[in-house]
Amino acid sequence: MEKAKREALIEKQRNYFFQGNTLSVEFRRKQLITLKQALCIFEPRIMQALKLDLGKTVFESYETELSMVLSEINFALSHLKKWTKKKPVKTPMVHFPSKSAVYQEPLGVALILSPWNYPLQLALAPLVSCIAAGNCAVLRPSHSASHTAKLIEEMISVYFAPEYIAVVNGETKISKELLKLRFDYIFFTGSPAVGKTVMEAAAKNLTPVTLELGGKCPCIVDHTANIEVAARRIVWGKFLNAGQTCVAPDYVLADQRIAERLIERMMQYIAAFYGIKPLESKDLPQIINEKHFNRLCGLLEGENIRCGGAFDPNMRRIEPTILTDVREDSALMQEEIFGPLLPVLTYEKMEEVIAFVKKREKPLALYLFTNSKKNEKKIIRNISFGGGCINDTIVHLANPHLSFGGVGQSGMGSYHGKKGFESFSHEKSILKKNSRVDIPLRYPPYLGKLKLLRFLLK
């Protein structure tokens, strides 16, 4: 799409919004239902596109992509009327007689920039929040997952008018061109490096942003943990989507008393999930492209591979791999891995864990396996992170009652459920004064009024 056409598209969306077309709750509900119907009709083609882009099975595609979006839609439909209602709040006595209330209003035209690793979910889940809040949207899927991006464009164009929701596909430079234009809100999911570029561009127009980024998510296993459950859930969470998940356990910190037992059980679960020849497993997704495949293979060089480590360039597959004796200055520990490689480090005391995590950037997620209330409280109190689980991995994302977002280098702002609606909305505060009574306290002259003012403001 040419620059002039992009500018014209946004102007059309702005006019459509200013005409009040998106404001009514009935309109928003209708659009959410339409999106749900579109997803159901396009489901077989969605599964095929995800298979072509990432080698996902139908089960994994439904579990981690389609069901997540449908859950967001259903949750929004169930709560939209309540979310959009005027919310009365208390008014201090000094403002008597008056009433106060908060209204939620849409921001306008939003830009949603989505990544390739969950190309359906991370494009459409924010769109659900955007629709529920009453905005227009320009959706920019990742060109790296080209089959899914093209399918999203087709689906949206069939069911929605471009002046309301439009999809802009193309090469990387298209995102940079879109960021030069003025939007009322920008929602970005991707790397911290690109997130800085998005924020810089947004600052030129004072556009509010939500940045869903990433980082190295630690997984802590103490000596009180159920090792059997921990091993199974860590292996599932880490190797889901071949490790290409922003909240995947990036590395394990295991109490040295149980580390060996944990590693052995994780190895057994890798074999149970993917077979003795994982590269031949139908359940193991592929790496998105050659660039990322080569980067991951490079991270294996010189490391102690406990299990896995084999790869197939033709299929862009890498075996689920566990690495031990990993040095703190290793390349594996300097950047988010974003692939099926799992370093396991050991510790003696929980204080070491806290110090180790805190000297790095704040992670998007943290996972703790423990049966110790003391350790649970210690980790939650002392380490800052976006969100996470106790005795599980990943699944906090699937609870629409929990907001999802990062902190520091792992992001700003959050969404999912009500929080997503609020992120795409402006909270308008209104104080309504009774005009038939006008107490003269606030007006000059002020002589003799201070004592009464102090009393009222207590």
SVG drawing of the C-alpha trace seen along z (x, -y; Angstrom):
<svg xmlns="http://www.w3.org/2000/svg" viewBox="-32 -40 65 83">
<polyline fill="none" stroke="black" stroke-width="0.4" points="0.0,0.0 1.4,-3.4 2.0,-6.2 -0.8,-8.3 -3.2,-5.4 -2.1,-4.7 -2.7,-8.3 -6.1,-8.3 -7.0,-5.0 -6.3,-6.5 -8.2,-9.7 -11.2,-7.6 -11.0,-5.7 -10.8,-9.0 -13.9,-10.3 -15.7,-7.1 -14.9,-7.3 -15.8,-11.0 -19.2,-10.2 -19.9,-8.1 -20.3,-4.8 -18.3,-2.8 -19.7,-4.2 -22.8,-2.2 -22.5,1.0 -24.8,2.7 -22.4,1.9 -19.4,3.3 -21.2,6.5 -22.2,7.0 -18.5,6.6 -17.3,9.1 -19.9,11.6 -18.9,11.1 -15.2,11.7 -16.1,14.9 -18.2,16.1 -15.3,15.3 -12.8,17.2 -15.1,20.3 -15.6,20.2 -11.9,19.6 -10.7,22.2 -9.6,24.9 -7.6,22.3 -6.2,20.8 -4.8,24.2 -3.3,24.7 -1.6,21.2 -0.1,21.8 1.1,25.2 2.9,23.6 4.4,20.8 5.4,22.6 4.8,26.3 2.1,26.3 -0.3,29.2 -4.0,28.5 -4.1,29.2 -1.3,26.7 -2.8,24.1 -6.2,24.3 -4.7,24.5 -2.3,21.5 -3.9,19.4 -7.5,19.7 -8.9,20.7 -7.2,17.7 -8.8,15.3 -12.2,16.9 -11.9,16.8 -11.2,13.1 -14.2,12.5 -16.5,14.5 -15.2,12.8 -15.7,9.3 -19.2,10.2 -20.1,11.3 -18.8,8.2 -19.0,5.4 -22.2,3.8 -20.7,3.6 -17.4,2.2 -19.0,-0.6 -21.4,-1.7 -20.9,-5.0 -19.2,-4.4 -20.3,-6.7 -17.6,-7.6 -17.6,-9.4 -17.4,-13.2 -15.7,-15.0 -18.0,-17.1 -16.2,-20.3 -17.8,-20.0 -21.4,-19.7 -23.9,-19.5 -22.4,-17.5 -22.0,-14.0 -19.0,-12.4 -18.6,-9.6 -16.1,-8.0 -16.9,-7.3 -14.9,-5.1 -14.5,-6.5 -12.6,-5.1 -9.4,-6.6 -10.0,-6.8 -7.8,-5.1 -5.4,-2.4 -2.4,-0.8 -1.8,2.8 1.7,4.2 1.9,7.9 4.8,10.5 5.3,13.8 5.6,16.3 1.8,16.4 0.7,14.6 -3.1,15.1 -3.4,14.8 -1.1,11.7 -2.8,9.9 -6.4,10.6 -6.4,10.7 -5.5,7.0 -8.0,6.3 -10.8,7.8 -9.9,5.3 -9.8,2.5 -13.2,3.4 -14.7,3.7 -13.4,0.3 -15.1,-1.2 -12.1,-2.1 -11.2,-1.8 -8.0,0.2 -5.2,0.6 -3.7,4.1 -0.2,4.8 0.7,8.6 4.2,9.8 5.4,10.5 7.6,13.3 4.5,15.4 3.3,14.6 0.6,17.3 -1.2,16.2 -0.8,12.5 -2.4,12.9 -5.2,15.0 -5.9,12.4 -6.0,9.7 -8.5,11.7 -10.7,12.5 -10.8,8.9 -11.5,7.5 -14.4,9.9 -16.1,9.1 -15.2,5.5 -15.2,2.2 -11.7,0.8 -12.8,-2.5 -13.5,-0.5 -10.8,2.2 -8.1,2.6 -5.0,4.9 -1.8,3.5 0.6,6.2 4.1,5.9 7.8,5.8 9.4,4.5 9.6,1.0 5.8,0.7 5.8,0.8 8.3,-2.2 6.1,-4.1 3.0,-3.5 4.8,-4.7 5.3,-8.1 1.6,-8.6 -0.5,-9.9 -2.6,-7.4 -4.5,-7.8 -3.0,-4.6 -0.3,-2.1 -0.2,1.5 3.1,3.3 4.2,6.8 7.8,7.7 11.4,7.3 12.7,4.6 14.9,3.2 12.0,2.6 9.9,1.4 12.2,-1.5 11.7,-2.5 8.0,-2.3 8.1,-4.4 10.3,-7.0 8.0,-7.3 4.9,-7.6 6.5,-10.3 6.6,-12.7 2.8,-12.8 2.4,-12.1 0.6,-8.9 0.1,-6.5 1.6,-3.1 1.4,0.4 4.6,2.4 4.5,6.1 8.1,7.1 10.1,10.1 13.3,11.0 14.9,13.9 12.1,15.5 13.6,17.5 12.1,20.8 13.1,21.6 12.8,25.0 13.5,25.4 14.1,28.6 10.5,28.8 9.0,28.9 7.1,31.9 9.9,32.8 7.6,35.0 5.1,32.2 7.8,29.6 9.7,31.5 6.5,32.2 5.2,28.6 8.6,27.1 9.1,29.3 5.6,28.5 6.0,24.7 9.5,24.5 9.1,26.5 5.6,25.3 5.9,23.6 9.6,24.8 10.4,22.4 9.3,19.4 7.2,17.9 7.9,14.6 6.9,16.1 8.6,19.5 11.0,20.5 14.3,19.1 16.5,20.9 16.1,23.0 17.6,22.2 17.4,25.5 18.4,26.2 21.5,28.3 19.9,30.9 17.3,31.8 18.9,30.6 20.1,33.9 16.8,35.6 15.0,32.7 17.2,32.9 16.7,36.7 12.9,36.3 12.9,33.5 14.8,35.7 12.3,38.5 9.4,36.2 11.1,34.8 11.2,38.4 7.6,39.1 6.3,35.9 8.4,36.0 9.8,39.6 13.4,40.8 13.8,39.0 12.2,35.6 13.2,34.2 10.7,36.7 7.9,35.8 4.7,34.4 4.3,32.4 7.5,30.4 7.0,27.1 9.7,25.5 11.8,22.4 10.2,19.5 13.0,18.8 16.6,19.5 17.9,16.4 16.5,17.5 17.4,21.1 21.1,20.2 21.1,17.9 19.9,20.7 22.4,23.2 25.1,20.7 24.1,20.6 24.9,24.3 28.5,23.9 30.9,24.7 28.1,25.6 27.6,28.7 24.6,30.4 23.0,32.9 20.4,34.0 19.2,33.1 21.2,30.6 20.6,32.2 19.0,30.1 17.7,30.3 18.3,27.2 15.9,28.4 13.0,28.7 14.3,25.8 13.9,28.1 16.0,28.2 15.6,31.0 14.4,30.0 17.8,29.4 18.9,29.3 22.3,27.6 24.2,27.8 27.3,26.2 26.3,23.0 28.6,20.1 27.0,16.8 28.8,15.0 27.7,17.5 25.8,16.2 22.9,18.3 22.6,16.1 23.0,12.7 19.9,12.7 16.5,14.1 16.9,17.6 13.5,17.8 14.0,21.4 14.1,25.0 17.3,24.6 17.0,24.8 20.0,24.0 19.9,25.4 21.9,23.6 22.1,24.6 22.1,22.7 22.6,23.4 20.5,20.7 17.4,18.8 19.2,15.5 21.5,16.4 18.5,16.8 17.1,13.4 20.4,11.7 21.0,13.5 17.6,12.5 17.6,8.9 20.9,8.0 19.3,8.6 16.5,6.8 13.1,7.3 11.6,10.4 8.2,10.6 7.4,13.8 8.8,15.8 7.9,19.4 8.5,20.9 8.1,24.6 7.8,25.0 5.8,26.2 7.3,23.7 5.1,20.7 8.2,18.9 10.0,19.2 6.8,18.3 6.5,15.1 10.2,14.3 10.3,14.5 7.1,12.5 8.2,9.8 11.8,9.5 11.7,9.9 9.9,7.6 8.5,9.3 5.5,9.0 3.5,12.0 3.9,15.7 2.9,18.9 3.5,20.9 4.0,24.6 3.2,24.2 4.3,22.3 2.7,20.2 -1.0,20.7 -1.4,17.4 -2.0,16.0 -5.1,18.1 -7.0,16.5 -8.9,13.4 -9.3,12.2 -5.5,11.7 -3.9,8.8 -0.9,9.6 2.0,7.2 5.7,6.5 7.6,4.1 10.8,2.2 12.6,3.7 9.9,6.4 7.2,3.9 4.7,1.3 1.0,1.4 -1.1,4.6 -4.1,6.2 -6.4,9.3 -10.0,9.2 -11.1,6.0 -7.5,4.6 -7.4,4.8 -10.7,2.8 -9.2,0.2 -5.9,0.0 -7.8,-1.0 -10.0,-3.4 -9.7,-6.8 -11.1,-7.2 -13.1,-10.5 -13.8,-11.9 -16.8,-14.1 -18.0,-16.1 -21.6,-17.3 -22.5,-20.3 -26.0,-21.3 -26.6,-24.8 -29.5,-25.7 -27.2,-25.8 -23.9,-27.7 -22.0,-27.7 -19.9,-30.9 -17.0,-29.4 -14.6,-29.3 -15.2,-32.8 -13.4,-35.9 -13.2,-37.6 -11.5,-34.8 -11.3,-36.6 -12.6,-34.3 -13.2,-31.2 -9.9,-29.3 -11.0,-27.5 -14.2,-26.1 -12.1,-25.1 -9.6,-23.2 -12.5,-21.3 -14.2,-20.4 -10.9,-19.2 -10.0,-16.8"/>
</svg>
